[in-house]
Amino acid sequence: MSKVKITLKRSLIGQGHKSRETIKSLGLKKINSSVERDMDDSLQGMLRVVNHLVSIEEV
């Protein structure tokens, strides 16, 4: 499994409930906060929902 670094780049103001809950489940709270996670199918689905709010880098 590859690891990815996910960083919240945009505000959640004006975003829908689904995007807010997805960001919360990823463990992101504030703008520029980052988490490292193992890439799997469920994570890919979550990133597809919020790809306009986050930046993704391979580690």
NURO-867342 format. One record per atom (N, C-alpha, C, O): z, x, y; atom name; residue number from 1. Coordinates in pm, 1 decimal, padded with zeros to 6 digits. Each point is the difference from the previous one (the first is absolute). Layout:
<atoms>
+----------+----------+----------+-------+-----+
:       zz :       xx :       yy : atome : num :
+----------+----------+----------+-------+-----+
:        Z :        X :        Y :    CA : NUM :
...
+----------+----------+----------+-------+-----+
</atoms>
This chain:
<atoms>
+----------+----------+----------+-------+-----+
:       zz :       xx :       yy : atome : num :
+----------+----------+----------+-------+-----+
:  00000.0 :  00083.2 : -00118.5 :     N :   1 :
:  00000.0 : -00083.2 :  00118.5 :    CA :   1 :
:  00000.0 :  00087.5 :  00124.5 :     C :   1 :
:  00070.4 :  00100.8 :  00006.0 :     O :   1 :
: -00147.7 : -00139.0 :  00090.9 :     N :   2 :
: -00001.4 :  00073.2 :  00126.2 :    CA :   2 :
:  00102.0 : -00061.2 :  00095.5 :     C :   2 :
:  00027.3 : -00120.0 : -00004.8 :     O :   2 :
:  00027.6 :  00203.0 :  00090.5 :     N :   3 :
:  00094.8 : -00047.8 :  00100.6 :    CA :   3 :
: -00075.3 : -00021.3 :  00130.0 :     C :   3 :
: -00092.7 :  00074.4 :  00032.1 :     O :   3 :
:  00132.8 : -00176.2 :  00042.4 :     N :   4 :
: -00058.2 : -00027.6 :  00130.9 :    CA :   4 :
:  00112.1 : -00013.0 :  00102.2 :     C :   4 :
:  00110.2 : -00045.3 : -00031.2 :     O :   4 :
: -00140.8 :  00085.8 :  00152.9 :     N :   5 :
:  00092.7 : -00015.3 :  00111.9 :    CA :   5 :
: -00052.5 : -00114.4 :  00084.7 :     C :   5 :
: -00114.0 :  00003.3 :  00046.4 :     O :   5 :
:  00197.7 : -00105.1 : -00026.3 :     N :   6 :
: -00038.3 : -00119.4 :  00074.0 :    CA :   6 :
:  00079.4 : -00001.0 :  00130.0 :     C :   6 :
:  00122.7 :  00009.8 : -00002.1 :     O :   6 :
: -00192.1 : -00021.5 :  00115.4 :     N :   7 :
:  00063.5 :  00001.6 :  00131.4 :    CA :   7 :
: -00038.5 : -00126.4 :  00074.9 :     C :   7 :
: -00117.6 : -00035.3 :  00007.9 :     O :   7 :
:  00218.4 : -00033.2 :  00047.5 :     N :   8 :
: -00025.0 : -00119.5 :  00080.7 :    CA :   8 :
: -00048.4 :  00043.7 :  00137.0 :     C :   8 :
:  00071.5 :  00071.2 :  00070.5 :     O :   8 :
: -00191.6 : -00112.4 : -00031.4 :     N :   9 :
: -00060.5 :  00043.8 :  00126.2 :    CA :   9 :
: -00009.1 : -00110.0 :  00104.2 :     C :   9 :
: -00012.5 :  00030.4 :  00118.6 :     O :   9 :
:  00018.3 : -00156.1 : -00157.6 :     N :  10 :
: -00014.7 : -00109.1 :  00095.8 :    CA :  10 :
:  00119.4 : -00093.3 : -00008.5 :     C :  10 :
:  00068.7 : -00005.1 : -00102.0 :     O :  10 :
: -00044.7 : -00067.9 :  00208.2 :     N :  11 :
:  00112.3 : -00092.4 :  00008.6 :    CA :  11 :
: -00023.7 : -00122.9 : -00086.9 :     C :  11 :
: -00114.1 : -00036.2 : -00029.0 :     O :  11 :
:  00222.3 : -00026.7 : -00011.6 :     N :  12 :
: -00008.9 : -00121.9 : -00079.7 :    CA :  12 :
: -00000.4 : -00125.1 :  00086.2 :     C :  12 :
: -00007.8 : -00111.0 : -00052.9 :     O :  12 :
:  00016.2 :  00126.6 :  00185.4 :     N :  13 :
: -00002.9 : -00114.7 :  00090.5 :    CA :  13 :
: -00134.0 : -00071.2 : -00016.1 :     C :  13 :
: -00106.0 :  00062.1 :  00008.5 :     O :  13 :
:  00112.1 : -00190.7 : -00031.4 :     N :  14 :
: -00121.5 : -00079.4 : -00014.8 :    CA :  14 :
: -00057.5 : -00001.2 : -00140.3 :     C :  14 :
: -00100.0 : -00067.3 : -00024.7 :     O :  14 :
:  00160.5 :  00139.7 : -00067.2 :     N :  15 :
: -00049.5 :  00003.4 : -00137.9 :    CA :  15 :
:  00058.1 : -00117.2 : -00078.3 :     C :  15 :
:  00105.0 : -00053.6 :  00035.3 :     O :  15 :
: -00173.2 :  00015.3 : -00140.0 :     N :  16 :
:  00043.1 : -00111.3 : -00082.3 :    CA :  16 :
:  00115.6 :  00036.6 : -00092.6 :     C :  16 :
:  00038.7 :  00116.3 : -00011.5 :     O :  16 :
:  00014.0 : -00216.9 : -00052.7 :     N :  17 :
:  00114.6 :  00016.4 : -00089.5 :    CA :  17 :
: -00032.9 :  00093.2 : -00116.1 :     C :  17 :
:  00083.5 :  00081.3 : -00039.7 :     O :  17 :
: -00203.6 : -00092.3 : -00014.7 :     N :  18 :
: -00038.7 :  00081.0 : -00115.3 :    CA :  18 :
: -00002.1 :  00148.3 :  00035.2 :     C :  18 :
:  00046.8 :  00082.6 : -00078.4 :     O :  18 :
: -00100.2 : -00048.1 :  00194.6 :     N :  19 :
: -00004.5 :  00140.2 :  00042.6 :    CA :  19 :
:  00139.8 :  00053.8 :  00026.0 :     C :  19 :
:  00031.4 :  00112.6 : -00038.6 :     O :  19 :
:  00052.5 : -00191.8 :  00103.5 :     N :  20 :
:  00137.5 :  00043.5 :  00029.4 :    CA :  20 :
:  00078.8 :  00026.8 : -00127.8 :     C :  20 :
:  00070.1 :  00100.6 : -00010.5 :     O :  20 :
: -00081.9 : -00190.7 : -00086.0 :     N :  21 :
:  00073.2 :  00015.9 : -00125.2 :    CA :  21 :
: -00052.8 :  00118.5 : -00080.7 :     C :  21 :
:  00077.5 :  00068.4 : -00066.9 :     O :  21 :
: -00207.2 : -00043.8 :  00072.5 :     N :  22 :
: -00058.0 :  00113.4 : -00070.9 :    CA :  22 :
:  00049.9 :  00131.2 :  00058.9 :     C :  22 :
:  00035.1 :  00091.5 : -00074.5 :     O :  22 :
: -00031.5 : -00080.7 :  00207.4 :     N :  23 :
:  00051.0 :  00119.9 :  00065.9 :    CA :  23 :
:  00146.8 :  00021.3 : -00036.2 :     C :  23 :
:  00042.2 :  00112.8 : -00025.7 :     O :  23 :
:  00034.1 : -00219.4 :  00023.8 :     N :  24 :
:  00141.9 :  00008.8 : -00035.6 :    CA :  24 :
:  00017.0 :  00048.0 : -00144.2 :     C :  24 :
:  00087.7 :  00081.7 : -00028.0 :     O :  24 :
: -00170.4 : -00131.5 : -00063.0 :     N :  25 :
:  00011.5 :  00039.3 : -00140.4 :    CA :  25 :
: -00045.4 :  00144.4 : -00023.1 :     C :  25 :
:  00042.7 :  00063.9 : -00096.2 :     O :  25 :
: -00129.2 : -00012.6 :  00184.2 :     N :  26 :
: -00039.7 :  00140.7 : -00008.6 :    CA :  26 :
:  00112.5 :  00092.4 :  00047.5 :     C :  26 :
: -00001.9 :  00119.4 : -00029.6 :     O :  26 :
:  00099.0 : -00172.8 :  00102.2 :     N :  27 :
:  00111.5 :  00081.3 :  00048.4 :    CA :  27 :
: -00021.0 :  00052.6 :  00140.6 :     C :  27 :
:  00069.1 :  00092.6 :  00042.4 :     O :  27 :
: -00163.6 : -00150.5 :  00030.7 :     N :  28 :
: -00026.8 :  00043.2 :  00136.7 :    CA :  28 :
:  00072.4 : -00092.3 :  00097.3 :     C :  28 :
:  00003.0 : -00121.6 : -00018.9 :     O :  28 :
:  00055.9 :  00181.0 :  00124.4 :     N :  29 :
:  00076.6 : -00080.5 :  00094.2 :    CA :  29 :
: -00049.5 :  00013.5 :  00143.0 :     C :  29 :
: -00022.1 : -00100.4 :  00067.7 :     O :  29 :
:  00004.6 :  00222.4 : -00021.2 :     N :  30 :
: -00040.5 :  00023.2 :  00137.9 :    CA :  30 :
: -00135.9 :  00068.6 :  00003.3 :     C :  30 :
: -00045.2 :  00056.0 : -00099.8 :     O :  30 :
: -00018.8 : -00061.1 :  00215.7 :     N :  31 :
: -00127.2 :  00069.9 :  00018.0 :    CA :  31 :
:  00023.2 :  00149.3 : -00021.3 :     C :  31 :
:  00100.7 :  00054.8 :  00045.1 :     O :  31 :
: -00192.0 :  00009.3 : -00112.3 :     N :  32 :
:  00002.7 :  00142.2 : -00037.9 :    CA :  32 :
:  00100.6 :  00031.2 : -00110.6 :     C :  32 :
:  00024.2 :  00117.5 : -00027.7 :     O :  32 :
:  00034.8 : -00217.7 : -00036.0 :     N :  33 :
:  00082.0 :  00027.4 : -00117.5 :    CA :  33 :
: -00093.1 :  00019.7 : -00119.2 :     C :  33 :
: -00106.0 : -00062.2 : -00007.6 :     O :  33 :
:  00145.9 :  00149.0 : -00085.4 :     N :  34 :
: -00084.5 :  00035.2 : -00113.7 :    CA :  34 :
:  00076.6 : -00009.1 : -00130.6 :     C :  34 :
:  00121.8 :  00017.4 : -00003.8 :     O :  34 :
: -00195.0 : -00044.8 : -00103.1 :     N :  35 :
:  00054.5 :  00003.1 : -00135.2 :    CA :  35 :
: -00102.9 :  00066.8 : -00089.8 :     C :  35 :
: -00120.1 : -00005.0 :  00026.7 :     O :  35 :
:  00168.8 :  00067.9 : -00134.1 :     N :  36 :
: -00088.2 :  00056.7 : -00101.7 :    CA :  36 :
:  00017.0 : -00080.5 : -00126.9 :     C :  36 :
:  00112.0 : -00020.0 : -00047.0 :     O :  36 :
: -00222.6 : -00026.3 : -00008.8 :     N :  37 :
:  00003.3 : -00081.9 : -00120.1 :    CA :  37 :
: -00106.2 :  00047.4 : -00097.1 :     C :  37 :
: -00098.8 :  00061.4 :  00040.1 :     O :  37 :
:  00119.5 : -00090.4 : -00169.7 :     N :  38 :
: -00102.0 :  00026.3 : -00101.9 :    CA :  38 :
: -00104.4 : -00111.0 :  00006.5 :     C :  38 :
:  00033.9 : -00118.0 :  00008.5 :     O :  38 :
: -00159.3 :  00156.4 : -00012.4 :     N :  39 :
: -00108.4 : -00098.0 :  00006.8 :    CA :  39 :
: -00014.2 : -00069.9 : -00134.0 :     C :  39 :
: -00014.7 :  00064.7 : -00103.6 :     O :  39 :
:  00019.1 : -00197.0 :  00106.3 :     N :  40 :
: -00026.2 : -00080.9 : -00118.0 :    CA :  40 :
: -00071.5 : -00127.8 :  00045.2 :     C :  40 :
: -00029.2 : -00016.2 :  00118.5 :     O :  40 :
:  00001.7 : -00072.5 : -00210.7 :     N :  41 :
: -00078.4 : -00119.2 :  00032.0 :    CA :  41 :
:  00071.7 : -00092.2 :  00097.9 :     C :  41 :
: -00063.3 : -00055.0 :  00090.2 :     O :  41 :
:  00193.7 :  00037.2 : -00106.2 :     N :  42 :
:  00072.3 : -00089.8 :  00090.0 :    CA :  42 :
:  00005.3 :  00057.2 :  00141.5 :     C :  42 :
: -00008.4 : -00074.7 :  00097.4 :     O :  42 :
:  00022.1 :  00205.5 : -00085.9 :     N :  43 :
:  00001.9 :  00062.9 :  00132.0 :    CA :  43 :
: -00137.6 : -00012.0 :  00066.3 :     C :  43 :
: -00008.5 : -00020.9 :  00121.0 :     O :  43 :
: -00097.5 :  00033.7 : -00198.0 :     N :  44 :
: -00134.8 : -00016.1 :  00055.5 :    CA :  44 :
: -00019.0 : -00140.1 :  00057.0 :     C :  44 :
: -00060.9 : -00016.4 :  00105.7 :     O :  44 :
:  00111.8 : -00083.0 : -00174.2 :     N :  45 :
: -00009.6 : -00137.9 :  00049.4 :    CA :  45 :
:  00077.3 : -00019.6 :  00128.1 :     C :  45 :
: -00046.4 : -00068.7 :  00090.9 :     O :  45 :
:  00165.4 :  00129.0 : -00082.5 :     N :  46 :
:  00079.5 : -00011.6 :  00121.7 :    CA :  46 :
: -00069.4 :  00068.8 :  00116.6 :     C :  46 :
: -00001.1 : -00052.0 :  00111.5 :     O :  46 :
: -00056.7 :  00168.5 : -00136.9 :     N :  47 :
: -00067.5 :  00073.1 :  00107.4 :    CA :  47 :
: -00126.1 : -00072.3 :  00045.6 :     C :  47 :
: -00038.9 :  00011.5 :  00116.3 :     O :  47 :
: -00024.3 : -00084.4 : -00204.3 :     N :  48 :
: -00118.0 : -00076.6 :  00037.7 :    CA :  48 :
:  00036.7 : -00109.3 :  00100.8 :     C :  48 :
: -00079.5 : -00032.3 :  00088.3 :     O :  48 :
:  00199.8 : -00024.6 : -00101.2 :     N :  49 :
:  00044.9 : -00106.1 :  00090.5 :    CA :  49 :
:  00029.3 :  00055.5 :  00139.0 :     C :  49 :
: -00027.8 : -00066.3 :  00099.9 :     O :  49 :
:  00084.0 :  00187.9 : -00092.1 :     N :  50 :
:  00046.0 :  00053.1 :  00128.7 :    CA :  50 :
: -00075.7 :  00125.5 :  00043.2 :     C :  50 :
:  00053.9 :  00080.3 :  00076.1 :     O :  50 :
: -00176.0 : -00061.6 : -00122.1 :     N :  51 :
: -00072.8 :  00122.9 :  00031.4 :    CA :  51 :
: -00029.0 :  00014.6 :  00148.9 :     C :  51 :
: -00024.1 :  00111.7 :  00045.8 :     O :  51 :
:  00025.4 : -00220.1 :  00031.6 :     N :  52 :
: -00022.7 :  00007.2 :  00143.7 :    CA :  52 :
:  00124.8 :  00040.4 :  00076.9 :     C :  52 :
: -00007.7 :  00023.2 :  00120.6 :     O :  52 :
:  00123.3 : -00014.1 : -00187.6 :     N :  53 :
:  00126.4 :  00034.3 :  00065.7 :    CA :  53 :
:  00050.3 :  00139.2 : -00036.7 :     C :  53 :
:  00085.4 :  00054.2 :  00070.1 :     O :  53 :
: -00135.4 :  00004.4 : -00177.3 :     N :  54 :
:  00054.4 :  00125.8 : -00051.4 :    CA :  54 :
: -00107.1 :  00107.0 : -00009.6 :     C :  54 :
: -00119.7 : -00028.6 :  00000.7 :     O :  54 :
:  00166.1 :  00153.0 : -00009.7 :     N :  55 :
: -00089.6 :  00109.9 : -00035.0 :    CA :  55 :
:  00047.1 :  00055.5 : -00134.2 :     C :  55 :
:  00119.6 :  00000.9 : -00029.4 :     O :  55 :
: -00214.5 :  00045.2 : -00051.3 :     N :  56 :
:  00029.3 :  00042.1 : -00136.4 :    CA :  56 :
: -00055.1 :  00141.8 : -00018.8 :     C :  56 :
: -00116.2 :  00027.3 :  00030.2 :     O :  56 :
:  00202.5 :  00062.8 : -00081.0 :     N :  57 :
: -00040.8 :  00137.3 : -00028.8 :    CA :  57 :
:  00040.4 :  00034.1 : -00141.3 :     C :  57 :
:  00105.9 : -00042.3 : -00046.2 :     O :  57 :
: -00188.9 :  00118.5 : -00023.5 :     N :  58 :
:  00038.6 :  00049.9 : -00132.1 :    CA :  58 :
:  00088.2 :  00121.4 :  00017.3 :     C :  58 :
: -00024.1 :  00083.5 :  00087.2 :     O :  58 :
:  00127.1 : -00073.6 : -00170.9 :     N :  59 :
:  00092.8 :  00114.5 :  00007.1 :    CA :  59 :
: -00019.4 :  00085.7 : -00121.1 :     C :  59 :
:  00067.6 :  00101.8 : -00015.1 :     O :  59 :
+----------+----------+----------+-------+-----+
</atoms>
